[in-house]
Amino acid sequence: MEVKKVGVMGAGAMGGGIAQVAAQAGFQVVLNDIELSFVEKAVSRMETFFDKSIEKGKLTAEQKTEILGRVNKSANVNDFADVELVVEVIIEDLEIKKKAFSQLDDICKPEAYFATNTSSMPITLLASATKRPEKVAGMHFFNPPPIMKLVEIIRGYYTDDSTVKVISAVAEKMGKVTVEVKKDFPGFIVNRVMMAQYLEAIKLLEEGVASPEDIDTAVKLGLNHPMGPFELHDFTGTDIGYFVAEYLNDEFKDIRWNPPQTLKALIRAGRLGRKTGAGWYDYNK
């Protein structure tokens, strides 16, 4: 089945970004959230992005109007009834996600595919909330979706080859490069590698080996990463890194994934990164 209309459930930074790249790729998009005001904010962020692109000569005003015209604002999940693919981008809570997938299963046509943008939750458990587990897969975009090129396509236990093929084709039409995660293992590829590096960086800090600034500089210049681990997690949110570490620790029962006390202290102090004005670094100075 050819995908022409994509539903995006969740209009936060990730959901809005995914809706944007889908609309830019020519898909009709239904962008949904529990309140229309959240969707309006997401569309406003798109407009700001496009205005900057126009200033740089990368987009015309006519193209901006055309792209935004493909984004249908929604606060009613029944608006997903005629889409061929729904990408779920809501809160990282397993029970809430399972409830959403069960609801989608009742609303969407039987041939529709479901994808989740989760960075860590088991695809198999989410698929179990539907009567079509073979049509459910992970579609993990990276922040911010309009800029980052990678999408991890993750198989659940029952995900079939045609689902992987269709969802990969959608991502590639969006201009993304896909990698296939063949087993539904915690952390998939990127988060598992990244979290190992991040937790080791925190241990270096706790042991007094180096400062956050010097660790970041060493990783950027020594490994050619665009951001160091502390900068990166301030950007994405220190709370997100904490939740992923807790999840990996719970799944693997391995002390290497246990969130360090320094990270726990940061969370308790409300230093969640750039979004709160302070994380590993202070952005209010």
Secondary structure, 3 states (H helix, E strand, C coil): CCCCEEEEECCCHHHHHHHHHHHHCCCEEEEECCCHHHHHHHHHHHHHHHHHHHHCCCCCHHHHHHHHCCEEEECCHHHHCCCCEEEECCCCCHHHHHHHHHHHHHHCCCCCEEEECCCCCCHHHHHCCCCCHHHEEEEEECCCCCCCCEEEEEECCCCCHHHHHHHHHHHHHCCCEEEEECCCCCCCCHHHHHHHHHHHHHHHHHCCCCCHHHHHHHHHHHHCCCCCHHHHHHHHCHHHHHHHHHHHHHHHCCHHHCCCHHHHHHHHCCCCEHHHCECCCECCC
